[in-house]
């Protein structure tokens, strides 16, 4: 059971009747949350062979804004990315935009998020291509976050970047000069400002005209944090089964990795929590009534745990503003990590002598969906199906 999902489902009818202005993407998200794991989507009927009791399992909608969904996909993504870590230093690079530009991002997220992704990756590659800095092509994995700790709209990008790159002739891997330094951050920030300004002027001149000249000089903040070596993370993962790795990913602690605890594996776990889900989880909810919601957050200045009380309408508005437009990817790959650059990725692994891991055969874990909620045994047997209800005319 999800406290947040149940609360959103109860509030959804009041927001779907047209009384509140919401985007089409937010409307689809509320329809999905309201129907997820209900008889409307159909399901299966199970009967326990021990206690003979009946259990009903309803299907999920698999919407990325639904708090009930995404757990299995998050664990799989974490295990897959951890296995792909290379024996080089890693860096967690975070890009944010000036506060003045947040309303523009909120008004046209489909355009601005794409430009932000493209220009941030281009800025990294442009500076990395300069011989005195690195002289090589980077591989980058980027994840888009649109929220702050109090669910306010705060678009920013997290990049996981290996410490080095592939030279233009695809013959040499060039390491970063130091394990805790990759590129000059001021040069990358300047390239991002210039590239974003030119791209926005070309793609949306009306939005570019709303940005003051001072905004193109200040407020483009970039945070660079060493994330340790991927080799150590791979070695830790190699000693465990895939099921154990998924369990560790699901049980990862909350909060951004601190400098003393920042490892490539922890960075992957930190970003994975929001790859298939959205801004807030059940663990942060203190109370959720029909009139108000209170949730916990960590103050960015004092690092103290605080509580944020909001009215039901205010919380719903903050939650729905983080629903991405349809078809927009929250995770993107660049450089030799792009899905279309498999040959370059293979060259990198060959140059770095990445070992091919032969995992020992492990016992298959018991299927969780066959566990009886009454007696606890894995003794459920499917005895029937529940048909899916036809869609309502208002959808």
Buried (B, 14 or more C-beta within 10 A) or exposed (E): EBBBBBBBBEBBEBBBEEEBEBEEBBBBBBBBBBBBBBBBBEBBBBBBEEEEEEBEBBBBBBBBBBBBBBBBBBBBBBBEBBBBBBBBBBBBBBBBBBEBBBEBBEEBBEBBBBBBBBBBBBBBBBBBBEEEBBBBBBBBBBBBBBBBBBBBBBBBBBBBBBBBBBBEEBEEBBBBEEBBBBBBBEBBBBBBBBBBBEBBEEBBEEBBEEBEEEBBEEBBEBEBBBBBBBBBBBEBBBEBBBBBBBBBBBEBEEEBBEEEEBBBBBBBBBBBBBBBBBBBBBEBBEEBEEEBBBBBBBEEEEEEEEEBEBEBBBBBBBBBBBBBBEEBEBBBBBBBBBEEBEEBBEBBBEBBEBEEEEEEEEEEEEEEEBBBEBBEBBBBEEEEEBEBEEEEEEE
